[in-house]
Amino acid sequence: MKIARFEADGEISFGILDPAEDGTGVELVELVGDPIVAGYDTTGKRFKFEDVRLLAPVIPRSKIVCVGKNYADHIEEMKDVTGGDAPAEPLLFLKPNTSVIGPGGTIVRPAISDRVEHEGELAMVIGAIAKDVPEDRALEYVFGFTCANDVSARDIQIADGQWTRGKGFDTFCPLGPVIETDPDLSDARVTTRVNGETRQDGTTSQLIFSLARIVAHASQAFTLLPGDVILTGTPAGVGLLEAGDVVEVEVEGIGILRNTVA
């Protein structure tokens, strides 16, 4: 099931993507409220997909948890920045929820950075309060999955020696276009394109730490709240973003997250 958060007629709503009743295109069946907390009751209203503006499918209630160094090929390409060894456990850092933008939103390069880079990733959306959850039950606490771009001011990340400021600027966490509640992620492709050129092309089967391991590990440190988001790491191929670029992150089975750069 694909769920979108959207604006139509000046109102913000959630909806389920559904084939149009006339057999052409896709429509959104409006939900009563946020399905993470309100379930899937509908209002009965339907909107044509082309008549709405998609928003970030979730605004994290408290935090965005990110995993660094979770693809071996990315560790190798970044060894001069973050070291060349794979971590023994998932390496976690945080982004503020003020970094979130939605599909079609603009990534703004900070004036104090000369090296802003894309990092396309699969993201998990938490659906229930999770604290110290066992790995074999961890995915029960995940509501669904979406695409993410862990935009990074690499020069600031290097200068600071830690990652919070370089990855936490406003607009540095695009999310979308939808939440898919039940994708097949056994070997899903994670691809990033800039101006149509493929920069990153990995699969979820290459993750060093599994999705369940990540959720369980994060819940040992942080109480995960409904609506929190976990970014799961990026494959090799990270690269520069310049003003005017169009960057796309695609996760197979979920959709394409497209943003411009200014």
C-alpha positions as CSV (number, residue, x, y, z in Angstrom):
1,M,0.0,0.0,0.0
2,K,1.3,3.4,-1.0
3,I,0.5,6.3,1.3
4,A,1.0,10.0,0.4
5,R,0.8,13.2,2.4
6,F,-0.5,16.0,0.1
7,E,-2.0,19.4,-0.3
8,A,-5.2,20.0,-2.2
9,D,-7.5,23.0,-2.1
10,G,-5.4,24.6,0.6
11,E,-5.8,21.6,2.9
12,I,-3.2,19.0,4.0
13,S,-4.3,15.4,4.0
14,F,-3.1,11.8,3.8
15,G,-4.3,9.4,1.1
16,I,-3.9,6.0,-0.3
17,L,-2.9,5.7,-4.0
18,D,-5.5,3.8,-5.9
19,P,-6.4,3.3,-9.6
20,A,-8.7,6.0,-10.9
21,E,-12.4,5.0,-10.9
22,D,-12.6,5.8,-14.6
23,G,-9.7,3.4,-15.3
24,T,-7.2,6.1,-16.3
25,G,-4.3,7.2,-14.1
26,V,-4.1,7.2,-10.3
27,E,-6.1,8.9,-7.6
28,L,-5.7,9.5,-3.9
29,V,-8.3,8.2,-1.5
30,E,-8.4,10.6,1.4
31,L,-7.8,9.2,4.9
32,V,-9.5,10.6,8.0
33,G,-6.1,11.4,9.5
34,D,-2.4,10.4,9.8
35,P,-2.6,6.6,9.3
36,I,0.2,6.0,11.7
37,V,-2.1,7.0,14.5
38,A,-5.6,7.1,13.0
39,G,-5.6,3.9,10.9
40,Y,-7.0,3.6,7.4
41,D,-10.6,5.0,7.7
42,T,-11.4,7.1,4.6
43,T,-13.5,10.3,4.1
44,G,-14.8,9.0,0.8
45,K,-13.2,11.9,-1.1
46,R,-10.9,11.1,-4.0
47,F,-8.4,13.4,-5.7
48,K,-6.7,13.1,-9.1
49,F,-3.0,12.6,-8.6
50,E,-2.1,15.4,-11.0
51,D,-4.3,17.8,-9.1
52,V,-2.5,17.6,-5.7
53,R,1.0,18.7,-4.5
54,L,2.9,15.9,-2.7
55,L,4.5,16.8,0.6
56,A,7.1,14.9,2.7
57,P,5.1,11.8,3.6
58,V,6.0,12.2,7.3
59,I,7.4,14.9,9.5
60,P,9.3,13.1,12.2
61,R,7.8,13.7,15.7
62,S,11.2,13.9,17.4
63,K,14.2,12.7,15.3
64,I,15.7,11.3,12.2
65,V,18.2,8.5,13.0
66,C,20.8,7.9,10.3
67,V,23.2,5.0,9.8
68,G,26.7,5.7,8.5
69,K,29.1,3.3,6.7
70,N,26.5,0.6,5.9
71,Y,27.7,-0.3,2.4
72,A,31.2,-1.7,1.9
73,D,31.8,0.2,-1.4
74,H,30.8,3.5,0.2
75,I,33.2,2.8,3.1
76,E,36.0,2.3,0.6
77,E,35.3,5.5,-1.3
78,M,35.1,7.6,1.9
79,K,38.1,6.1,3.7
80,D,40.0,9.3,3.6
81,V,37.1,11.1,5.3
82,T,35.7,8.6,7.8
83,G,38.3,5.8,7.8
84,G,38.3,2.6,5.9
85,D,37.0,0.0,8.4
86,A,33.5,-1.3,8.7
87,P,32.1,-0.5,12.1
88,A,31.4,-3.4,14.5
89,E,27.9,-2.1,15.2
90,P,25.6,0.3,13.2
91,L,27.1,3.8,13.4
92,L,24.4,6.2,14.3
93,F,23.9,10.0,14.0
94,L,20.9,12.3,14.0
95,K,19.4,14.9,11.8
96,P,16.9,17.5,13.1
97,N,13.4,17.3,11.8
98,T,13.8,20.9,10.4
99,S,16.0,19.3,7.7
100,V,13.0,17.6,6.1
101,I,11.6,18.7,2.7
102,G,9.3,16.8,0.4
103,P,9.3,15.8,-3.2
104,G,9.7,18.8,-5.5
105,G,11.3,20.8,-2.7
106,T,14.5,22.7,-3.1
107,I,17.8,21.7,-1.5
108,V,19.5,24.9,-0.5
109,R,23.3,24.9,-0.5
110,P,24.6,26.8,2.6
111,A,26.7,29.8,1.8
112,I,29.3,28.5,4.3
113,S,29.9,25.2,2.3
114,D,31.7,24.6,-0.9
115,R,31.1,20.8,-1.1
116,V,27.5,19.7,-0.8
117,E,26.9,16.1,-1.8
118,H,24.0,13.7,-2.3
119,E,23.5,10.4,-0.5
120,G,20.5,8.4,-1.8
121,E,19.1,6.0,0.8
122,L,16.2,3.7,1.8
123,A,14.4,5.1,4.9
124,M,12.2,3.4,7.5
125,V,9.2,5.1,9.2
126,I,8.5,4.0,12.7
127,G,4.9,3.1,13.5
128,A,4.9,2.3,17.2
129,I,6.9,3.2,20.4
130,A,10.0,1.1,20.3
131,K,12.5,0.7,23.2
132,D,15.0,-2.1,23.6
133,V,13.2,-4.2,21.0
134,P,14.6,-7.6,20.0
135,E,16.0,-7.9,16.5
136,D,13.6,-10.8,15.6
137,R,10.6,-8.5,16.3
138,A,12.1,-5.1,15.3
139,L,10.4,-4.8,11.9
140,E,7.0,-5.1,13.7
141,Y,7.6,-1.5,14.8
142,V,8.1,-0.2,11.3
143,F,5.1,1.4,9.6
144,G,6.6,1.6,6.1
145,F,9.4,2.7,3.9
146,T,10.3,5.7,1.8
147,C,13.2,7.3,-0.2
148,A,15.6,9.7,1.4
149,N,18.5,11.9,0.5
150,D,21.1,12.3,3.3
151,V,22.4,15.6,1.9
152,S,25.8,16.4,3.4
153,A,28.1,19.5,3.5
154,R,31.2,17.3,3.3
155,D,33.7,20.1,3.9
156,I,31.9,21.0,7.2
157,Q,31.6,17.3,8.2
158,I,35.4,16.9,7.7
159,A,36.3,20.2,9.5
160,D,34.1,19.4,12.5
161,G,35.3,15.8,12.9
162,Q,31.7,14.8,13.6
163,W,28.6,14.8,11.5
164,T,25.8,16.7,13.1
165,R,26.3,20.2,11.6
166,G,27.4,19.0,8.2
167,K,24.3,16.8,7.7
168,G,21.8,18.9,9.7
169,F,21.2,22.0,7.6
170,D,17.7,23.0,6.7
171,T,16.5,21.1,3.5
172,F,19.2,18.4,4.0
173,C,16.7,15.5,4.4
174,P,14.4,15.2,1.4
175,L,11.8,12.4,2.0
176,G,9.2,10.9,-0.3
177,P,7.4,10.6,-2.6
178,V,5.3,8.1,-0.7
179,I,5.4,5.6,2.1
180,E,5.2,2.0,0.9
181,T,3.9,-0.2,3.8
182,D,5.0,-3.6,2.4
183,P,7.8,-3.5,-0.3
184,D,10.0,-6.4,-1.2
185,L,13.3,-5.2,0.1
186,S,15.3,-8.5,-0.2
187,D,17.3,-7.1,-3.1
188,A,15.7,-3.7,-4.0
189,R,17.8,-1.3,-6.1
190,V,18.7,2.1,-4.5
191,T,19.7,4.5,-7.3
192,T,20.6,8.2,-7.4
193,R,20.6,10.3,-10.5
194,V,21.8,13.9,-11.0
195,N,20.5,15.6,-14.2
196,G,19.6,12.1,-15.5
197,E,23.1,10.7,-15.0
198,T,23.3,7.7,-12.6
199,R,25.6,8.4,-9.8
200,Q,24.7,5.7,-7.3
201,D,23.4,2.2,-7.9
202,G,23.3,-0.3,-5.1
203,T,20.8,-2.8,-3.6
204,T,19.4,-3.4,-0.2
205,S,21.0,-6.9,-0.2
206,Q,24.4,-5.1,0.1
207,L,23.6,-3.6,3.5
208,I,26.2,-4.5,6.1
209,F,23.6,-4.3,8.9
210,S,20.1,-5.5,8.3
211,L,17.0,-3.3,8.7
212,A,16.0,-5.3,11.8
213,R,19.4,-5.0,13.3
214,I,19.3,-1.2,12.7
215,V,16.0,-0.7,14.4
216,A,16.9,-3.0,17.4
217,H,20.3,-1.2,17.8
218,A,18.8,2.3,17.6
219,S,16.1,1.4,20.1
220,Q,18.8,0.5,22.7
221,A,19.8,4.1,22.7
222,F,16.8,6.1,21.8
223,T,13.1,5.5,22.4
224,L,11.8,5.5,18.8
225,L,8.4,7.3,18.5
226,P,5.7,6.9,15.9
227,G,6.7,9.0,12.9
228,D,10.4,8.9,13.6
229,V,12.5,8.1,10.5
230,I,15.6,6.0,10.2
231,L,17.9,6.4,7.2
232,T,19.7,3.1,6.5
233,G,22.9,4.1,4.7
234,T,24.1,5.0,1.2
235,P,25.8,3.0,-1.5
236,A,29.0,4.2,-3.3
237,G,28.9,7.1,-5.8
238,V,28.2,10.1,-3.6
239,G,29.0,13.3,-5.4
240,L,28.7,17.1,-5.7
241,L,25.4,19.0,-6.0
242,E,25.5,22.3,-7.8
243,A,22.9,25.0,-8.1
244,G,20.4,24.1,-10.8
245,D,20.9,20.4,-10.5
246,V,18.0,18.0,-10.4
247,V,18.6,15.0,-8.1
248,E,16.5,11.8,-8.0
249,V,16.6,9.0,-5.5
250,E,14.8,5.9,-6.5
251,V,14.1,2.9,-4.4
252,E,12.7,-0.1,-6.3
253,G,9.1,-0.7,-5.3
254,I,8.6,2.7,-3.6
255,G,9.1,5.5,-6.1
256,I,11.3,8.4,-7.2
257,L,12.1,11.3,-4.9
258,R,13.0,14.3,-7.1
259,N,14.4,17.6,-5.8
260,T,16.1,20.7,-7.3
261,V,19.2,22.4,-5.9
262,A,19.7,26.1,-5.3
